[in-house]
Amino acid sequence: MKNPLVVILTFVLVIAAFLVGRTSAPASAGARSTTTPTVTTFSAFYLDIGASESLGFQPTGIPGHNGQRTNTGYANDLILREALKGIALNLEQVGCPGDTVQSILDTAASDACYHAPQTQLTRAIAYLHGQTGPGLVTIDLGFNDVRTCLDTVPVDEACLAAGISAIQLDLPKIVSRLKAAAGPDVHFVGVEYSDPYLGFYLDGASGPARATATLEAMNQVDALLGQIYTTADIEVADVASLFQMDNNATTTLDNVGTLPVNVQQACTLTWFCDPKPFGPDDHPNEAGYSLIAQAIESVLPTSW
């Protein structure tokens, strides 16, 4: 589904990338420069921790295929945004599709990416131990603990309660170990979530009630994540606000008609409302990933 917001944001990213290339290219002999070069004034490492969203996953359109990582995720967008300010971030992505807050703590079991006793967390800690100087760590965990609970009719409340309890118990352990491994000049950002399942609103007469139930669930998850990160003195990327997750005012969507703004945003910024073979898929599209990068950027220090 092509929509104006996706097209506009993609165009902006293309132009920004073009400008970065222009600033690094030498001027021809005798030519007068018409642009101000972006000078790198600062460099830092960037450790990106999480599940498939942290890797920029998007669907491939191949039946039975669960999508693939891309180089247009929010980590890539964030690097571009910071580069335009003269800040060079050196990216290290350790995320693994399907990971939960439990799987990266469990050194007795393997996951889709790591063989026991190595986990995403042990890999991240080893990486942090090897770094000196300033850096950024983004933590994008918790969604997979409740994901399957929201994909049922009705929302599986017992599953949701168990997932929230698991996040509450184990995410603070992960945060504590990461912070203990990091140097004093490392900045942490915890990533909250939008609700792609608001797209259920379009599924007939029962759709609005189903979408409302998932919204209530994701608000619970985000409230808990915010509490955990704030308690650990970590900045919080408020993704939900940029996705207008709680905006129930009405708007229109091409080929759909009148619907709430938060539903329109879920359909515009994720693959959830797209028809097969690309949808329904709960991952953000490029426009959605760009907004997640914006949410992270907004809480980064003004001076590194």
Backbone bond lengths (Angstrom), bond angles and torsions (degrees), N, CA, C in turn:
res aa  C-N    CA-C-N  psi(-1)  N-CA   C-N-CA  omega(-1)  CA-C   N-CA-C  phi
1 M - - - 1.458 - - 1.518 109.01 -
2 K 1.247 118.29 113.42 1.456 122.59 177.45 1.519 108.15 -85.45
3 N 1.309 118.38 136.10 1.441 121.73 176.92 1.507 109.07 -141.50
4 P 1.333 118.11 158.69 1.464 121.04 -172.72 1.507 113.22 -60.08
5 L 1.355 118.72 -38.76 1.466 119.49 -176.51 1.514 111.51 -64.30
6 V 1.348 116.87 -41.79 1.463 119.98 178.34 1.515 110.41 -61.52
7 V 1.331 115.67 -45.18 1.466 119.66 -177.76 1.513 111.02 -63.09
8 I 1.359 116.06 -44.78 1.465 119.79 -177.42 1.511 111.38 -63.66
9 L 1.355 117.19 -48.05 1.464 119.69 -177.61 1.520 111.47 -66.11
10 T 1.340 116.87 -38.21 1.461 119.24 177.06 1.517 110.36 -62.50
11 F 1.347 116.53 -40.75 1.461 120.56 178.90 1.519 110.80 -62.07
12 V 1.349 116.57 -41.59 1.466 120.10 179.49 1.511 110.94 -61.35
13 L 1.334 117.17 -43.04 1.461 120.27 -179.85 1.521 111.35 -64.53
14 V 1.323 116.26 -39.57 1.468 119.37 178.73 1.513 110.49 -62.93
15 I 1.345 116.95 -44.14 1.457 120.39 -179.88 1.517 110.32 -64.35
16 A 1.366 116.91 -41.43 1.464 119.91 179.48 1.515 111.02 -61.90
17 A 1.340 116.42 -42.06 1.456 119.64 179.02 1.526 110.59 -64.33
18 F 1.328 116.06 -37.34 1.460 120.03 178.40 1.517 110.92 -63.14
19 L 1.353 115.33 -41.38 1.463 118.88 -179.28 1.516 111.82 -66.27
20 V 1.344 116.84 -37.97 1.453 119.12 177.13 1.518 110.52 -60.73
21 G 1.353 116.03 -43.04 1.456 119.39 177.73 1.516 111.82 -62.89
22 R 1.330 117.32 -36.94 1.461 120.23 -179.55 1.520 111.51 -64.30
23 T 1.357 116.33 -37.58 1.457 118.40 -175.92 1.502 112.38 -71.50
24 S 1.331 119.19 -20.90 1.450 121.28 -177.94 1.530 112.46 -94.53
25 A 1.325 117.36 -8.82 1.451 120.20 -176.92 1.520 110.32 -88.73
26 P 1.356 118.98 134.84 1.457 120.83 178.92 1.523 111.51 -69.46
27 A 1.332 115.82 144.52 1.465 119.89 178.09 1.513 109.31 -74.67
28 S 1.338 116.47 147.48 1.455 120.00 178.42 1.528 109.73 -69.81
29 A 1.340 116.65 158.05 1.455 121.63 -176.95 1.520 110.72 -57.65
30 G 1.339 115.98 130.18 1.451 121.15 176.42 1.513 114.25 80.93
31 A 1.356 117.46 -5.46 1.464 119.62 -178.82 1.512 109.90 -84.22
32 R 1.315 116.43 145.70 1.454 121.70 177.78 1.521 108.96 -95.99
33 S 1.329 115.79 126.28 1.466 119.88 -178.49 1.525 109.94 -68.30
34 T 1.315 115.92 136.27 1.464 120.80 177.69 1.519 111.44 -110.15
35 T 1.362 118.47 4.17 1.460 122.39 178.61 1.509 109.26 -127.03
36 T 1.321 115.22 155.65 1.456 121.33 176.38 1.520 107.80 -95.67
37 P 1.331 118.51 118.20 1.467 120.40 -178.02 1.527 111.70 -60.69
38 T 1.332 115.91 143.22 1.449 120.64 173.04 1.519 107.96 -84.91
39 V 1.311 116.27 115.59 1.452 121.55 -177.26 1.520 109.35 -97.74
40 T 1.324 116.52 128.27 1.458 119.89 177.03 1.520 109.07 -71.91
41 T 1.305 115.86 115.49 1.455 121.11 -178.42 1.518 112.85 -105.11
42 F 1.327 116.03 -10.80 1.462 119.69 -174.00 1.523 108.90 -158.86
43 S 1.324 117.45 143.82 1.461 120.94 175.83 1.523 109.48 -134.55
44 A 1.319 115.76 149.56 1.454 121.80 -178.62 1.520 108.68 -154.69
45 F 1.328 117.05 159.76 1.459 119.49 174.28 1.521 109.25 -85.19
46 Y 1.314 115.58 157.41 1.457 121.94 178.27 1.521 108.13 -134.13
47 L 1.332 116.67 109.43 1.459 123.42 177.26 1.524 108.78 -98.94
48 D 1.329 116.27 118.86 1.465 123.60 -175.61 1.529 108.25 -108.45
49 I 1.326 116.64 112.59 1.468 123.22 -174.82 1.528 109.04 -112.05
50 G 1.341 117.66 137.52 1.450 119.00 176.88 1.509 112.89 161.21
51 A 1.337 114.83 -157.42 1.465 121.42 179.02 1.530 108.52 -108.64
52 S 1.315 118.23 -145.16 1.468 120.34 -172.11 1.522 112.72 -64.08
53 E 1.336 117.64 -34.49 1.457 119.30 179.58 1.528 111.13 -60.68
54 S 1.335 116.82 -35.55 1.466 119.88 -179.29 1.519 111.87 -66.72
55 L 1.329 117.11 -17.39 1.466 122.52 -179.00 1.525 112.38 -100.75
56 G 1.316 117.06 7.11 1.461 119.79 179.57 1.518 113.86 70.24
57 F 1.339 117.33 29.55 1.467 120.43 -178.33 1.522 111.20 -57.93
58 Q 1.346 114.82 139.32 1.452 122.52 171.63 1.527 108.28 -145.46
59 P 1.336 116.83 153.89 1.469 119.52 -178.42 1.517 111.79 -67.46
60 T 1.317 114.97 152.78 1.469 121.34 -179.20 1.516 112.76 -99.50
61 G 1.327 117.89 -16.74 1.458 120.78 -175.07 1.515 112.84 84.99
62 I 1.333 115.94 1.50 1.470 120.47 178.26 1.523 108.30 -87.70
63 P 1.326 119.14 121.44 1.465 120.99 -178.90 1.525 111.68 -55.73
64 G 1.329 115.60 133.89 1.457 120.89 178.93 1.513 114.47 78.87
65 H 1.318 117.14 0.99 1.463 121.46 -179.28 1.520 109.03 -98.57
66 N 1.344 116.96 138.17 1.452 120.89 -172.87 1.525 112.73 -91.02
67 G 1.311 117.73 15.20 1.454 119.98 -179.86 1.519 112.05 94.71
68 Q 1.317 115.86 -178.59 1.455 120.40 -179.55 1.524 110.19 -150.71
69 R 1.333 115.40 157.60 1.453 119.84 177.41 1.525 108.69 -70.60
70 T 1.319 115.66 152.85 1.460 121.30 -179.78 1.524 109.16 -131.50
71 N 1.309 115.80 172.91 1.460 120.61 174.24 1.520 110.82 -103.12
72 T 1.344 115.97 23.67 1.464 121.34 177.66 1.522 110.95 -122.48
73 G 1.334 116.60 26.58 1.458 120.60 176.22 1.510 112.00 -79.49
74 Y 1.332 116.62 -177.19 1.462 119.14 -175.65 1.521 112.62 -68.06
75 A 1.341 118.52 -29.91 1.463 119.93 177.57 1.524 110.60 -64.06
76 N 1.328 116.56 -41.72 1.467 121.07 178.31 1.527 111.19 -65.99
77 D 1.330 115.91 -41.60 1.463 119.88 178.26 1.523 110.90 -64.41
78 L 1.328 116.73 -39.03 1.462 120.41 -179.46 1.524 110.73 -64.25
79 I 1.320 116.64 -40.60 1.460 120.62 177.74 1.529 110.17 -59.39
80 L 1.333 117.03 -42.98 1.455 121.20 178.90 1.523 110.84 -63.97
81 R 1.313 117.14 -44.76 1.459 120.97 179.82 1.529 111.55 -59.76
82 E 1.322 115.97 -44.34 1.464 119.56 -178.92 1.529 111.43 -71.61
83 A 1.327 116.37 -33.35 1.470 119.57 178.59 1.521 111.15 -61.61
84 L 1.316 117.31 -35.25 1.455 121.02 178.49 1.517 112.29 -66.73
85 K 1.340 116.78 -15.06 1.467 121.83 175.75 1.519 111.86 -98.41
86 G 1.344 116.53 -0.09 1.452 120.19 -177.92 1.509 113.84 89.13
87 I 1.339 116.72 14.36 1.463 121.45 -179.43 1.522 109.02 -108.03
88 A 1.326 116.74 122.14 1.461 121.83 -179.86 1.518 109.87 -99.42
89 L 1.327 116.28 117.03 1.460 121.84 176.70 1.524 108.95 -103.37
90 N 1.321 116.94 126.55 1.463 122.66 178.89 1.526 108.59 -97.87
91 L 1.328 115.73 109.05 1.460 122.12 -167.78 1.520 113.10 -83.57
92 E 1.335 114.95 133.78 1.464 123.61 169.99 1.528 106.92 -127.90
93 Q 1.335 117.14 113.31 1.455 121.73 179.72 1.528 109.77 -105.43
94 V 1.311 116.40 123.50 1.467 121.02 -179.49 1.521 111.49 -116.90
95 G 1.318 117.56 5.42 1.456 121.92 -175.71 1.514 113.41 -61.27
96 C 1.331 114.88 159.52 1.458 121.09 -179.04 1.520 109.75 -140.95
97 P 1.334 118.64 125.89 1.463 120.77 178.86 1.523 111.91 -55.56
98 G 1.317 115.41 135.16 1.458 120.48 177.65 1.510 115.08 88.14
99 D 1.331 118.18 -9.10 1.462 119.21 -176.56 1.525 111.97 -64.67
100 T 1.325 114.79 142.33 1.457 123.40 174.40 1.527 108.12 -117.31
101 V 1.319 115.97 176.35 1.463 118.05 177.25 1.528 111.15 -66.26
102 Q 1.341 117.18 -22.93 1.462 119.76 177.40 1.521 111.79 -81.14
103 S 1.317 117.49 -41.37 1.468 119.60 -173.26 1.520 111.98 -64.63
104 I 1.318 118.15 -31.65 1.457 117.99 -178.96 1.527 111.85 -84.04
105 L 1.326 116.63 -5.52 1.464 120.91 173.02 1.520 112.15 -96.90
106 D 1.332 116.91 -17.69 1.467 121.83 -172.10 1.527 110.60 -88.53
107 T 1.316 116.68 100.65 1.469 121.09 179.77 1.525 112.36 -84.41
108 A 1.335 117.57 0.35 1.471 120.48 179.85 1.518 112.49 -96.13
109 A 1.331 116.70 -9.16 1.466 119.93 -177.57 1.522 109.98 -129.70
110 S 1.318 116.08 145.62 1.458 121.08 176.97 1.529 109.78 -87.58
111 D 1.329 116.10 157.01 1.454 119.88 173.51 1.531 108.50 -120.60
112 A 1.305 117.62 -160.15 1.462 120.42 -175.70 1.524 112.76 -71.08
113 C 1.326 117.68 -13.25 1.469 120.56 -173.63 1.524 114.64 -125.56
114 Y 1.312 117.35 -27.96 1.467 120.84 -171.78 1.528 110.71 -124.01
115 H 1.325 115.27 143.58 1.454 121.35 178.67 1.528 109.42 -102.44
116 A 1.338 115.63 129.23 1.465 120.80 -179.57 1.533 109.96 -53.37
117 P 1.338 116.95 140.32 1.465 128.15 9.13 1.518 114.71 -89.14
118 Q 1.342 119.28 5.21 1.466 119.54 178.21 1.518 109.92 -76.80
119 T 1.320 116.06 140.20 1.459 122.50 173.59 1.526 108.07 -132.46
120 Q 1.311 115.32 175.15 1.458 118.76 174.88 1.536 110.77 -58.15
121 L 1.341 115.86 -37.92 1.462 119.43 -178.70 1.524 111.75 -67.98
122 T 1.339 118.04 -43.20 1.467 119.06 179.14 1.521 110.13 -65.33
123 R 1.331 117.11 -35.19 1.466 120.76 177.11 1.530 110.31 -65.71
124 A 1.319 116.66 -43.28 1.460 120.75 -179.31 1.527 111.26 -64.75
125 I 1.322 116.41 -42.45 1.467 120.48 -179.62 1.525 110.64 -65.27
126 A 1.324 116.56 -41.93 1.468 119.79 177.60 1.525 110.56 -61.78
127 Y 1.323 116.35 -39.77 1.465 120.00 178.35 1.525 110.59 -63.37
128 L 1.329 117.07 -45.46 1.462 120.66 -179.35 1.527 111.80 -63.11
129 H 1.325 116.67 -37.71 1.462 120.21 178.26 1.528 111.56 -62.81
130 G 1.331 116.44 -26.34 1.455 120.56 -178.09 1.525 114.07 -89.42
131 Q 1.332 117.05 0.60 1.463 120.30 -176.91 1.519 111.71 -105.18
132 T 1.307 115.42 146.05 1.460 121.50 171.12 1.516 107.97 -126.59
133 G 1.297 115.94 155.45 1.449 119.15 178.41 1.514 112.76 84.28
134 P 1.334 116.63 -167.24 1.458 121.46 -172.92 1.523 113.08 -74.86
135 G 1.321 114.80 155.01 1.453 119.38 178.29 1.506 111.66 -165.65
136 L 1.320 114.99 171.98 1.458 123.54 178.05 1.516 108.62 -128.49
137 V 1.340 116.89 136.86 1.459 122.79 174.00 1.519 107.98 -126.13
138 T 1.337 117.24 123.32 1.458 120.32 172.18 1.527 108.42 -107.27
139 I 1.330 115.68 136.52 1.468 122.58 -179.02 1.522 108.20 -115.13
140 D 1.317 116.11 117.62 1.464 123.15 -174.41 1.524 107.68 -125.62
141 L 1.326 116.32 76.19 1.461 122.32 -175.40 1.521 110.77 -134.82
142 G 1.330 115.57 151.75 1.457 121.60 175.42 1.516 114.01 122.75
143 F 1.330 117.55 -30.88 1.463 119.56 -176.55 1.522 111.57 -62.14
144 N 1.335 117.00 -41.98 1.466 119.26 -177.41 1.521 113.02 -69.57
145 D 1.325 117.47 -14.98 1.469 120.18 176.26 1.524 111.75 -72.94
146 V 1.341 117.05 -21.08 1.466 119.90 -178.98 1.523 112.52 -122.46
147 R 1.293 117.38 -3.89 1.470 121.61 -172.33 1.527 112.75 -55.61
148 T 1.316 116.88 -49.81 1.470 118.86 -177.30 1.529 111.84 -68.93
149 C 1.322 117.36 -22.36 1.464 120.95 -179.97 1.527 111.69 -69.42
150 L 1.329 116.33 -26.89 1.462 121.26 -175.71 1.518 112.44 -90.34
151 D 1.309 116.88 -10.40 1.460 121.46 -174.80 1.522 111.90 -97.32
152 T 1.321 116.05 21.69 1.460 121.19 179.81 1.525 109.54 -117.50
153 V 1.330 116.03 165.39 1.468 121.57 177.09 1.525 108.65 -122.76
154 P 1.352 118.57 112.17 1.464 126.19 -7.14 1.527 110.95 -76.66
155 V 1.343 117.03 -176.45 1.459 120.81 175.36 1.523 108.41 -55.32
156 D 1.335 115.92 134.33 1.462 121.57 -179.17 1.531 108.61 -77.62
157 E 1.315 116.61 97.47 1.466 121.46 -174.05 1.530 112.15 -66.81
158 A 1.322 117.47 -35.54 1.465 119.80 178.51 1.530 110.41 -66.60
159 C 1.320 115.43 -42.65 1.461 120.82 176.90 1.522 110.48 -62.19
160 L 1.335 117.01 -43.46 1.457 121.88 179.65 1.526 111.10 -61.47
161 A 1.323 116.64 -45.25 1.465 120.24 179.72 1.521 111.14 -62.21
162 A 1.332 116.49 -39.38 1.468 120.20 179.16 1.524 110.43 -67.22
163 G 1.336 117.36 -40.30 1.459 120.68 179.12 1.513 112.07 -64.84
164 I 1.327 116.19 -43.07 1.465 120.42 179.35 1.525 110.58 -64.64
165 S 1.323 116.37 -40.49 1.468 120.04 177.78 1.528 111.20 -63.39
166 A 1.331 116.32 -38.62 1.461 120.38 179.15 1.524 111.16 -65.02
167 I 1.339 116.55 -42.21 1.460 120.36 177.09 1.524 110.28 -61.78
168 Q 1.308 115.49 -45.30 1.467 120.74 -178.11 1.523 111.88 -62.52
169 L 1.319 116.97 -34.75 1.460 121.30 -178.41 1.524 112.19 -79.60
170 D 1.331 117.31 -44.44 1.467 120.34 -166.94 1.521 116.40 -102.01
171 L 1.343 118.40 -28.10 1.462 118.13 -179.48 1.528 112.33 -62.10
172 P 1.342 119.36 -40.38 1.470 118.02 176.60 1.529 113.12 -58.86
173 K 1.325 118.02 -32.29 1.469 121.08 177.84 1.530 109.81 -65.41
174 I 1.329 115.87 -43.24 1.468 120.91 -179.70 1.524 110.19 -63.23
175 V 1.324 115.74 -47.64 1.464 120.57 -179.70 1.522 110.92 -60.08
176 S 1.324 115.95 -43.93 1.466 120.28 -178.94 1.525 111.66 -61.32
177 R 1.331 117.06 -43.30 1.465 120.31 -178.29 1.524 111.22 -68.98
178 L 1.314 116.53 -37.91 1.462 119.66 178.57 1.527 110.77 -65.64
179 K 1.324 116.65 -45.09 1.459 119.79 -178.77 1.527 111.24 -65.78
180 A 1.326 116.93 -34.33 1.459 120.56 178.68 1.521 111.14 -67.20
181 A 1.327 116.86 -29.82 1.467 121.24 -178.23 1.517 112.55 -84.61
182 A 1.339 117.34 -16.52 1.457 121.38 -174.25 1.524 111.13 -90.18
183 G 1.313 114.90 153.68 1.453 120.93 175.85 1.517 111.66 -75.82
184 P 1.334 117.12 175.05 1.464 121.09 -175.65 1.525 114.43 -70.52
185 D 1.339 116.91 -16.55 1.461 119.81 -176.91 1.527 112.55 -104.54
186 V 1.326 116.32 23.74 1.465 120.74 -179.89 1.527 109.11 -100.50
187 H 1.321 115.37 128.74 1.459 122.27 -177.80 1.529 109.10 -101.41
188 F 1.332 117.03 130.05 1.463 122.64 -179.07 1.529 110.25 -107.43
189 V 1.342 115.13 142.17 1.463 121.47 173.98 1.525 107.68 -134.45
190 G 1.322 116.64 127.15 1.452 122.06 174.23 1.518 109.98 -95.45
191 V 1.324 117.11 134.12 1.467 121.99 -174.89 1.527 109.85 -99.75
192 E 1.331 116.20 122.91 1.460 121.20 171.66 1.531 109.28 -87.09
193 Y 1.346 116.32 -177.05 1.463 119.93 -171.18 1.521 113.35 -126.68
194 S 1.327 114.12 156.08 1.460 121.52 166.74 1.530 107.45 -92.48
195 D 1.310 116.52 -175.46 1.472 120.60 179.59 1.526 110.23 -123.28
196 P 1.335 117.60 91.57 1.474 119.09 178.95 1.521 112.49 -64.39
197 Y 1.346 116.61 -24.05 1.464 120.31 -177.12 1.520 113.22 -71.63
198 L 1.322 117.15 -3.35 1.460 118.79 170.28 1.526 110.90 -58.87
199 G 1.326 116.42 -20.09 1.459 120.55 176.07 1.518 113.35 -61.29
200 F 1.335 117.36 -18.38 1.465 120.02 175.47 1.530 111.76 -59.61
201 Y 1.329 116.37 -19.60 1.464 121.34 -179.73 1.529 111.46 -52.46
202 L 1.314 116.24 -30.61 1.464 121.14 -175.58 1.520 113.12 -83.39
203 D 1.338 117.49 -2.52 1.468 121.30 -174.27 1.525 111.94 -89.89
204 G 1.307 117.04 65.85 1.455 120.96 171.82 1.516 114.61 73.20
205 A 1.338 115.39 -163.48 1.464 121.80 -173.34 1.521 112.57 -64.28
206 S 1.322 117.37 -32.57 1.468 120.26 -178.72 1.533 112.48 -86.66
207 G 1.335 116.32 -5.24 1.458 119.89 -175.45 1.517 115.09 -60.86
208 P 1.343 119.48 -48.37 1.467 119.46 -178.35 1.525 113.60 -57.86
209 A 1.349 117.68 -41.66 1.461 119.66 179.43 1.525 110.83 -66.12
210 R 1.312 116.62 -38.09 1.461 120.43 179.27 1.530 110.58 -66.17
211 A 1.335 116.32 -42.38 1.458 120.22 178.47 1.528 111.03 -64.11
212 T 1.317 116.79 -39.74 1.463 120.82 179.17 1.521 110.95 -62.34
213 A 1.326 116.88 -39.61 1.471 120.75 179.38 1.526 111.04 -64.59
214 T 1.327 117.85 -39.67 1.468 119.39 179.08 1.527 110.39 -69.91
215 L 1.330 116.80 -35.08 1.464 120.19 177.64 1.518 110.98 -62.99
216 E 1.306 116.82 -44.93 1.465 120.48 177.67 1.524 110.64 -60.67
217 A 1.326 116.73 -39.05 1.465 121.00 179.50 1.522 111.63 -65.61
218 M 1.336 117.08 -45.81 1.463 119.98 -178.15 1.524 111.78 -69.50
219 N 1.313 117.30 -29.68 1.466 119.45 173.94 1.524 110.86 -65.83
220 Q 1.326 117.00 -36.57 1.467 120.28 175.09 1.524 111.06 -63.97
221 V 1.325 115.81 -44.33 1.463 120.35 -179.64 1.523 110.47 -62.43
222 D 1.329 117.16 -47.82 1.461 120.48 -178.55 1.523 111.69 -64.07
223 A 1.325 116.73 -38.50 1.469 119.35 178.34 1.526 110.39 -61.54
224 L 1.323 116.65 -41.10 1.467 120.58 178.87 1.521 110.84 -67.68
225 L 1.328 117.29 -45.34 1.461 120.22 179.05 1.521 110.74 -59.39
226 G 1.331 116.10 -44.91 1.453 119.65 178.69 1.517 112.33 -59.70
227 Q 1.321 116.30 -40.42 1.471 121.03 179.23 1.525 111.00 -64.70
228 I 1.337 116.45 -44.57 1.469 120.50 -178.73 1.523 110.77 -64.06
229 Y 1.326 116.68 -46.52 1.463 119.60 -177.82 1.526 111.67 -68.42
230 T 1.325 116.89 -40.87 1.461 119.66 179.72 1.519 111.02 -64.32
231 T 1.318 117.31 -40.61 1.466 121.67 178.13 1.521 111.00 -61.37
232 A 1.338 115.90 -34.86 1.467 121.01 179.91 1.529 112.15 -85.91
233 D 1.338 117.07 7.92 1.465 122.83 -179.86 1.532 111.06 61.24
234 I 1.330 115.25 44.17 1.460 122.72 178.58 1.526 108.68 -116.01
235 E 1.325 115.59 136.92 1.466 119.90 176.70 1.531 110.30 -67.02
236 V 1.328 115.87 151.59 1.460 121.40 -176.71 1.525 109.98 -118.04
237 A 1.332 116.40 126.37 1.459 121.85 175.16 1.529 108.30 -84.92
238 D 1.314 116.46 110.66 1.465 122.68 -175.02 1.531 109.63 -84.49
239 V 1.310 115.45 76.51 1.465 121.45 -178.45 1.523 110.93 -65.44
240 A 1.323 116.79 -37.35 1.464 120.72 -175.92 1.525 111.90 -58.33
241 S 1.328 116.55 -38.90 1.469 119.07 -178.53 1.525 111.29 -65.83
242 L 1.330 117.80 -42.36 1.460 119.99 -179.50 1.523 111.66 -68.48
243 F 1.339 116.70 -29.27 1.465 120.57 175.43 1.531 111.29 -84.14
244 Q 1.339 117.22 0.96 1.470 123.38 -179.06 1.525 111.74 52.80
245 M 1.314 115.40 45.24 1.463 121.23 -171.55 1.526 113.18 -62.54
246 D 1.311 117.64 -28.33 1.464 119.90 -178.30 1.521 113.44 -105.87
247 N 1.315 116.80 13.33 1.464 120.75 -178.93 1.521 109.46 -87.75
248 N 1.331 116.14 106.60 1.462 121.28 -177.33 1.529 113.57 -97.58
249 A 1.342 116.73 6.72 1.465 118.78 174.86 1.529 109.42 -62.19
250 T 1.306 116.33 158.28 1.466 119.09 -176.66 1.516 112.07 -94.27
251 T 1.319 114.53 151.51 1.455 122.60 176.07 1.526 106.92 -149.37
252 T 1.313 117.22 -169.77 1.459 120.35 177.62 1.519 110.24 -127.38
253 L 1.309 114.92 153.40 1.454 121.91 177.99 1.520 108.17 -131.37
254 D 1.316 116.53 134.18 1.464 120.28 -178.86 1.524 110.91 -53.29
255 N 1.314 115.62 136.35 1.466 123.92 177.56 1.531 113.60 66.26
256 V 1.338 116.85 7.31 1.467 120.45 179.18 1.518 110.26 -121.84
257 G 1.331 116.90 -51.66 1.451 121.23 -177.55 1.509 112.07 111.63
258 T 1.339 116.57 -150.16 1.458 122.00 -177.12 1.520 110.68 -80.29
259 L 1.317 115.04 136.48 1.465 121.18 179.50 1.522 108.56 -163.13
260 P 1.351 119.18 164.77 1.460 121.20 179.35 1.528 111.79 -64.17
261 V 1.338 116.12 150.96 1.463 121.48 -179.80 1.521 110.93 -59.33
262 N 1.343 117.93 -41.00 1.470 118.88 -177.18 1.524 111.80 -65.42
263 V 1.315 117.03 -32.16 1.463 120.27 175.75 1.526 109.66 -70.86
264 Q 1.326 115.92 -44.15 1.464 119.87 177.88 1.522 110.99 -57.99
265 Q 1.343 117.09 -41.02 1.458 121.24 179.38 1.530 111.47 -67.03
266 A 1.318 116.85 -40.78 1.465 119.95 177.63 1.521 110.87 -61.17
267 C 1.331 115.97 -39.30 1.467 119.91 179.73 1.524 111.71 -73.72
268 T 1.331 116.78 -30.56 1.453 121.53 -177.02 1.521 112.48 -81.12
269 L 1.329 117.05 -33.37 1.470 121.75 -169.52 1.524 113.70 -106.45
270 T 1.323 117.72 -3.52 1.463 121.51 174.87 1.531 108.16 -132.34
271 W 1.328 114.54 177.50 1.465 120.72 178.71 1.529 111.94 -94.89
272 F 1.336 117.20 11.32 1.455 119.12 -169.70 1.528 113.46 -67.77
273 C 1.310 117.43 -33.72 1.464 120.01 -176.99 1.520 112.85 -94.54
274 D 1.335 116.76 -0.22 1.462 119.25 179.93 1.530 110.47 -73.06
275 P 1.313 117.33 146.58 1.470 120.22 177.35 1.521 110.77 -73.39
276 K 1.311 115.52 166.15 1.462 120.09 175.49 1.520 109.06 -60.95
277 P 1.317 119.57 149.09 1.463 127.19 9.44 1.526 114.65 -91.87
278 F 1.356 119.04 -1.06 1.458 120.57 -177.40 1.524 112.81 -86.52
279 G 1.293 117.50 -27.36 1.454 120.37 -179.22 1.519 110.68 -127.40
280 P 1.320 116.81 176.73 1.461 124.89 -7.89 1.532 111.41 -73.29
281 D 1.324 116.02 134.61 1.461 121.93 -179.55 1.528 107.26 -139.73
282 D 1.332 116.62 132.63 1.463 119.51 -172.47 1.525 114.52 -84.61
283 H 1.328 118.34 1.31 1.464 119.97 178.87 1.530 111.50 -76.74
284 P 1.329 117.73 148.65 1.464 120.00 173.13 1.525 110.71 -63.95
285 N 1.321 116.03 155.06 1.455 120.35 168.66 1.531 107.95 -92.19
286 E 1.313 118.27 -171.18 1.460 119.72 -175.94 1.525 112.16 -62.14
287 A 1.329 116.97 -38.17 1.459 120.28 177.85 1.528 110.63 -64.90
288 G 1.331 116.83 -39.39 1.456 120.55 178.01 1.515 112.11 -65.69
289 Y 1.324 116.73 -43.62 1.460 120.06 178.23 1.529 110.96 -62.26
290 S 1.323 116.78 -35.93 1.459 120.08 178.43 1.529 110.96 -62.37
291 L 1.327 117.39 -38.62 1.458 120.27 178.88 1.525 111.44 -70.44
292 I 1.317 117.82 -34.99 1.465 120.00 175.86 1.530 109.93 -62.94
293 A 1.348 116.00 -42.52 1.468 119.84 176.08 1.521 110.60 -59.76
294 Q 1.320 116.71 -39.29 1.464 120.82 179.10 1.531 110.55 -63.98
295 A 1.339 116.47 -40.60 1.466 120.04 179.24 1.518 111.03 -63.49
296 I 1.332 117.35 -38.95 1.467 121.10 177.75 1.519 110.14 -68.62
297 E 1.316 116.14 -46.72 1.463 120.86 -178.37 1.520 111.83 -57.73
298 S 1.327 116.48 -35.51 1.467 120.52 -175.45 1.523 113.07 -65.68
299 V 1.335 118.07 -18.92 1.465 120.26 -179.50 1.521 112.20 -110.91
300 L 1.335 117.21 8.15 1.455 119.42 175.76 1.516 109.81 -77.02
301 P 1.318 117.92 155.81 1.470 119.91 -179.06 1.521 111.48 -63.73
302 T 1.322 116.39 141.95 1.462 120.02 178.58 1.520 110.62 -69.15
303 S 1.309 117.28 -27.15 1.455 121.55 176.51 1.518 108.46 -131.94
304 W 1.336 116.31 118.42 1.456 119.94 -179.78 1.537 110.88 -75.24
